[in-house]
Amino acid sequence: MFGTINEGDEMPHIVVKMVAGRSEEQKQKLAGALADTLARVLGCGDDAVSVSVEDIAASDWFTKVYDPEIAGRADTLYKKPGYSRP
């Protein structure tokens, strides 16, 4: 059964986009570690956190991720990558 969401409840959702090729085990471990860290830092329950992982083809990285979400949203980017568009 699902709990009720009330105004003011914390419901953080993390979206990880990465070049395809990681195993399901790696994705599960990553999702668990991110959820644990987020819950600890924000002080919310683990049951409030959701994590999704999106595999992106390497050939699509710049057009589907870098341009719109990294370069295009620099004002909301808290951790910048150590690379730029070629």
N, C-alpha and C positions, 0 to 999 in steps of 0.2 A: 504494500500500500504506500502511496506517496503522501508526503506531508503537505501541509498547507503553506502557501507563500503569502506573507503579510507585508504590507508596506513597511519599509525600513529593514527588512530581512536582507542579510548579505547572501548573494547568489553569484559568486565569482565564477566566470567561465573563461578558460584559457584555450586559445587556438594555437596550435603549433603547426607551422608550415615548414616542411623541409624537403630536400631533394630525396626522391624515392630511393629505396634500397635498404632501409633498416628493417630488422626482423620484428615480428609481432612481439616477441619477448622484450626487445629493446623499447618498443613503443609502450608496452605495459609498464615497464620499470620507470620510464620517463614520466608517464602520466601519474604514476603513484608518487614519485619523488616531487613533482611539481605540485600536486594536490596537497601533500603533507606540508611542504614549505609554505604554500599560500595560506593554508589553514593556520599554521603556527604564526606567521607574520601578521596576518589580519585578525587573528583571534576568533576565527569562526570554526564551526564544526566541519569535519571532513565530508559529511553528508551534504553540505551546502555547495561543494565545489564540483565542477564538471570540467573535463579536459577532452579536447578532440585533437586528432592528429591528421593532417592532410599531406599526402605525398604529392610532390610536384615534380614533373619531369625536369631534368637539368636544363634542357633546351628551352623550357618555359619560365625558368626562375626569374629572369629580369623583367619579362613582360607581365607575368602573373603575380609576382611577389615584390621584387625590389622596387620597380617603378611606382606601383600604386600604393604599397603599404609601408615601404621603408623611406624612399625619397619623397613620396607623395604625402606622407603623414609625419614628417620630421618633428612637428610640434607635439606629438604624443609618443614619440619614440624615446624610451628611457635607457635603452642599451643599444648603442649604434654598432653595426658590424665593422670589422677591420678591413673591409673591401669597399670598392665603389664600382659603378657601372663602367665597363671597359669602353 
